[in-house]
Structures are given as structure tokens and as C-alpha cells.
Amino acid sequence: MSLDLDGAGAVVTGAGSGLGAATLDALVGRGARVLALDLEPDRIAARAGVTALGVDVADGDAVAEALAGWEAAPLRLAVACAGIAPAGKLVGRDGPHDSATFRRAVEVNLVGSFHLLRSAASRMAALPPLADGQRGVVVTTASIAAEDGQTAQCAYAASKGGVAAMTLPAARELARHGIRVVAIAPGVFDTPMMAGMPAPVREGLAAATPFPKRMGVPAEFAQLVLHCADNGYLNGAVLRLDGGLRMGS
């Protein structure tokens, strides 16, 4: 049974740009009331049914407090889109990989996803079940780098690999509460994160995609988020959304 989003509560991290902003737009279009979290909440356009807060997802207390203080609607969907993509070689021109950069990638991408997962699941578990016994859905954002990590992506690939790895155990544990957990592993998407890469790199990645030979657009990611909510039998899976791309080294 699908999760009816009309009037339901949803939370999106990283809602100020890229995949998170597209997801926010899609949820508003479905009639959801949304708590939008971002480091820069001013980037989130004011609109009815949306509450924007400035939160660093790496701060577990801040994430928990944001959800605890929001009572606009019963929380049925949580989407973790906040992320960073630092690049750095293990041994580069300036010496070994910066450990603080590695740690920050893990804190934002993996630990930040965990913070949303635990806080949202706690709220959902306290709700009355829907007709099919379902209480809510959590969608996290992994990456094809979890499987196809390229040179200089140790920090990013490790953090996204962790997101993918926790999907099944989280789904198994939360099944007794009627909460589904799904991860989306995007390929190369046209987001501000990708905009910082040199044009030849962007063009090469688009050309390497079997079909269509382009980068994904954030609305396609948001469409899959909605499908995760709509398809009641989708659980414990990591879904690649990549046009068939398998990245080389």
C-alpha cells in the first residue's frame, strides 16, 4: 500500500539545493507538510506548508531537537539528502590525505544520515499505524561511488558505502514498527556539488553514461523518492539511479 503524502509530515535534509531542493518541491507538490533542514536555510524559498531551519546534520542533538520541536503533521517520511563530496588522494602533492577532511565527510554523509534515521524512526514508531500496518518511510542517499569509487574518492566512497551498508539492518530492525528503509544511490547528477568539477570531467562522466548520455537531473531523483513512498513493498534496498553508468578508476 502506498504512503499517502497529502497532509502528511515529511522532513528533508539538505533541502536548500540540488537533490534535496528537488525532493522538497516534489513533496510540496504532493501536498505534504515539510520540515526542510539545511546549513543555509535562507536558500529555501518561503512557501505554505514548509518550515525551514538551519541545522548541521552532523550534530545529532540539533537534528533531534528540530524534529522534536516540529508538530505541523505526523511524520511519515524522512529523506536524507545533505552531503558533501571532498576529493583528495591518499598521498598527494602536499602529503598524506587530510584526516579532518575524511572525518568531516563521514560525519556529514554517514553519521548525518544516521542521525536523521534514528530521530525520524523514533517519531514514526510512536504514531498509530496506517491501514496496512505501515508507520513511515526513511529514504537515505548513498552513491554509486559506494561500489564504483574513483581515484581521490576514499572519503566520499567510504561515507556513502556506510549509508548503503546500514540500509538492510535498519530495515530489518524497524520492520516491527512498520517503518521501511530504502537508500538511493545516484550516479552523476547536475547539482551544485557537481558544478564545482572541471567541465572536461563533467562532460566525460556524461559521455560515459550508457543511456541517456547526460547527467541526471534532480527531479529524477525526487521522482524515485516519491516512488519509495508509493511502493509499499520496497524495503531494505539500495537503488542505483545512474543511467547504467559504471565508473572507471
Secondary structure by P-SEA (a helix, b strand, c coil): cccccccbbbbbccccccaaaaaaaaaaaacccccccccccccccccccbbbbbbccccaaaaaaaaaacccccccbbbbccbbbbbbccccccccccaaaaaaaaaccaaaaaaaaaaaaaaaaacccccccccbbbbbbbccccccccccaaaaaaaaaaaaaaaaaaaaaaccccbbbbbbbbccccccccccccaaaaaaaaaacccccccccaaaaaaaaaaaaaccccccbbbbccccccccc
